Amino acid sequence: MTQPLAGVHIAVTRPPEQATKLNAAIAQAGGSVISFPLLDIASLPDLSAFYAAISPLNQFDWAIFISSNAVQYGMPLLQQNPLPASLKFAAIGPTTASALQGFGVTEVLKPSDRFDSESLLALPQLQQMQGQRVLIVRGVGGREVLADTLKQRGAQVVFGECYRRVNPQENADVLAQAHASHQLQAIIITSSEALRFLLDLAGDSEWLKTIPLFVNHDRIAEQAQLHHLTVFSAGQPGDDAMLQLLIRHFQPH
């Protein structure tokens, strides 16, 4: 059995509960995983702004969920009252759509190729938005392109922010020490927030400039390049795409 990642030490920055499958795949390919979660999802201490934003729910034509976390945190709050039969649902991608189905939402609009705001906005159902009221369920902060574009198309947009992203790390010493002992050959980053938190911790460090980052989206790659980091993009989400990107890099033959 060939082990294309033998001897390769890879830092995985996802929350541990979201990295189980990827970690197992890396290990099966012979790689060693350094768990360094850069992102944790936390509930909001005060949900009054969320409840104010969504009330009444029957004012909305669309509810758009930008992540599975938005579903897990937002749907229990939305379902405290019966969902309006006329409310249409959209999701940023298949994982988020699947999470919605877990809450009994069977019809979900989602892109079929790339899974981001731009791909969702390209769908024909979201072109003619004049007079439509849209609820975007998300964490605190985030990209504005979805809301801005829908507004340009005539929609009224309200944010329902129901969780926050926090950095569980106080410093990047674990990674710096691993690099110094030649026990770090790659860092996997799968969200813009995780990259931002890594830069907060280690942005000016010389060692970070020598370690390739492996990302799942070209937008994250562009952010990393702005900071003169070496980065390789799978160009699509999913553990399989990330694993193949790693193998192509470390075993090019």
C-alpha positions in Angstrom: 0.0 0.0 0.0 1.5 3.3 -1.1 1.5 6.1 1.4 1.9 9.3 -0.6 1.9 11.6 2.5 4.5 9.5 4.5 6.7 11.8 6.5 4.5 14.8 5.9 3.3 16.7 9.0 0.1 18.7 8.3 -1.6 21.3 10.6 -5.3 21.1 10.3 -7.0 24.3 11.5 -10.7 23.2 11.4 -12.6 22.6 14.6 -11.8 19.0 15.7 -15.4 17.8 15.3 -15.4 19.0 11.6 -12.0 17.6 10.8 -12.5 13.9 11.7 -12.9 12.6 8.2 -10.0 14.7 6.8 -7.7 13.7 9.6 -8.4 10.1 9.0 -7.8 10.4 5.3 -4.4 12.1 5.9 -3.4 9.4 8.4 -4.4 6.7 5.9 -2.2 8.3 3.3 0.7 8.2 5.8 0.6 11.8 6.9 0.8 13.1 10.5 -1.9 15.5 11.7 -1.2 18.5 14.0 -4.6 19.6 15.3 -4.5 23.4 15.5 -8.1 24.6 15.4 -8.3 28.2 14.5 -12.0 28.5 14.6 -14.6 27.8 17.2 -18.3 28.5 16.9 -20.0 30.0 19.9 -23.6 31.1 20.6 -24.4 34.7 21.2 -24.9 35.8 24.8 -27.8 38.0 23.7 -30.2 37.0 20.9 -32.5 40.0 21.1 -31.2 41.5 17.9 -31.8 38.2 16.1 -35.4 38.0 17.3 -36.0 41.6 16.4 -34.6 41.0 12.9 -36.7 37.9 12.1 -40.0 39.2 13.5 -42.4 38.6 12.0 -41.1 35.7 9.9 -43.9 35.9 7.4 -42.6 39.2 6.1 -39.8 37.3 4.3 -39.9 35.7 0.8 -36.5 34.0 1.2 -34.4 32.6 4.0 -30.8 32.1 2.8 -28.3 30.2 5.0 -24.6 30.8 4.5 -23.3 27.8 6.4 -24.2 24.6 8.2 -23.5 26.5 11.5 -26.1 29.1 10.4 -28.6 26.2 10.1 -27.6 24.5 13.4 -27.9 27.8 15.4 -30.6 29.5 13.4 -33.2 26.9 12.6 -34.1 26.0 16.2 -34.8 29.7 16.8 -36.8 30.1 13.6 -38.8 27.0 14.4 -40.0 28.3 17.8 -43.0 29.4 15.7 -44.5 27.6 12.7 -42.5 28.4 9.5 -44.6 30.3 6.9 -45.6 27.9 4.1 -44.6 30.6 1.5 -41.0 31.0 2.8 -38.5 29.8 0.3 -35.1 28.4 1.4 -31.6 28.7 -0.2 -28.2 27.4 0.9 -24.7 28.3 0.0 -23.9 24.6 -0.9 -24.9 21.0 -0.4 -23.6 20.6 3.1 -25.7 23.5 4.3 -28.7 22.2 2.2 -28.3 18.8 3.9 -28.3 20.5 7.3 -31.6 22.2 6.4 -33.1 18.9 5.3 -32.3 17.6 8.8 -34.7 20.3 10.1 -37.4 19.1 7.7 -36.9 21.6 4.9 -37.1 19.5 1.8 -36.9 22.1 -1.0 -33.7 24.1 -0.9 -32.2 26.2 -3.7 -28.4 25.6 -3.9 -25.6 26.0 -6.5 -24.4 22.8 -8.2 -20.8 23.6 -9.0 -18.9 26.0 -6.9 -20.3 26.7 -3.4 -20.1 30.4 -2.6 -22.1 33.6 -2.7 -21.3 34.2 -6.3 -22.5 30.8 -7.5 -25.7 31.2 -5.5 -26.3 34.6 -7.0 -25.9 33.2 -10.5 -29.0 31.0 -10.1 -32.0 32.1 -12.2 -34.3 32.1 -9.2 -32.4 35.0 -7.6 -32.2 37.3 -10.6 -35.5 39.2 -10.4 -35.6 40.3 -6.8 -37.6 43.5 -7.0 -39.8 43.8 -3.9 -38.5 40.6 -2.4 -37.6 40.5 1.3 -34.7 38.3 2.1 -33.4 37.0 5.5 -29.7 36.0 5.4 -29.0 33.8 8.4 -25.3 33.9 9.3 -22.7 34.5 12.0 -21.7 37.9 13.2 -19.8 39.7 10.4 -18.9 38.1 7.1 -18.8 38.9 3.4 -21.3 41.5 2.2 -21.4 40.5 -1.5 -24.6 38.4 -1.2 -26.6 41.1 0.5 -25.1 43.9 -1.7 -25.9 42.1 -4.9 -29.5 41.2 -3.8 -30.1 44.8 -2.9 -28.8 46.0 -6.3 -31.4 43.6 -7.8 -34.2 45.3 -5.8 -34.5 43.1 -2.7 -34.8 44.2 0.9 -32.2 42.3 3.0 -32.1 41.7 6.7 -29.3 39.8 8.5 -30.2 37.3 11.2 -26.9 36.8 13.0 -27.2 33.9 15.4 -23.6 32.8 16.3 -20.1 34.1 16.4 -16.7 32.8 15.3 -13.9 32.9 17.9 -10.2 32.0 17.8 -9.5 29.4 20.5 -5.7 29.9 20.2 -3.7 32.4 22.2 -0.5 32.1 20.1 1.1 30.0 17.3 3.9 28.6 19.3 2.9 25.0 18.6 3.3 25.6 14.8 6.5 27.6 15.2 8.1 24.9 17.3 7.0 22.2 14.9 8.5 24.2 12.0 11.7 24.6 13.8 12.1 20.9 14.4 11.1 20.1 10.7 7.8 18.6 11.9 5.5 21.0 9.8 5.3 20.8 6.1 1.8 22.1 5.4 -1.1 24.1 6.9 -4.7 23.5 5.8 -7.0 26.5 5.9 -10.7 26.1 4.9 -12.2 29.5 5.8 -11.4 33.2 5.5 -11.9 33.6 9.2 -9.3 30.9 10.0 -6.8 32.6 7.7 -7.5 35.9 9.4 -6.9 34.3 12.8 -3.7 32.7 11.7 -2.4 36.1 10.4 -3.4 37.7 13.7 -1.3 35.1 15.5 1.7 34.8 13.2 1.3 37.2 10.3 4.9 38.6 10.4 6.7 35.4 11.3 9.4 34.3 8.9 8.4 30.6 9.4 4.9 31.2 8.1 6.3 32.5 4.8 8.1 29.2 4.3 5.2 26.8 5.0 2.7 26.2 2.1 -0.9 26.8 2.9 -3.5 24.5 1.3 -6.9 26.0 0.9 -10.3 24.9 -0.6 -11.3 28.2 -2.3 -9.6 30.6 -4.6 -10.9 33.5 -2.6 -8.9 32.3 0.4 -5.9 31.8 -1.8 -6.1 35.4 -3.0 -6.2 36.7 0.6 -3.1 34.6 1.5 -1.2 35.9 -1.6 -1.8 39.5 -0.5 0.3 38.6 2.5 3.0 37.0 0.3 2.3 33.5 1.6 2.8 30.4 -0.5 -0.6 28.9 -1.2 -2.2 26.1 -3.2 -6.0 26.0 -3.8 -8.2 22.9 -4.5 -10.7 25.3 -6.0 -13.6 23.4 -4.5 -14.8 22.2 -1.1 -14.7 18.7 0.2 -12.1 16.5 2.0 -11.4 14.4 -1.2 -10.4 17.5 -3.1 -8.1 18.7 -0.3 -6.5 15.2 0.0 -5.8 15.0 -3.7 -4.3 18.5 -3.6 -1.9 17.5 -0.9 -0.9 14.3 -2.7 -0.3 16.1 -6.0 2.0 18.5 -4.1 4.0 16.0 -2.0 4.1 13.1 -4.4 4.0 14.8 -7.9 5.0 11.6 -9.6 
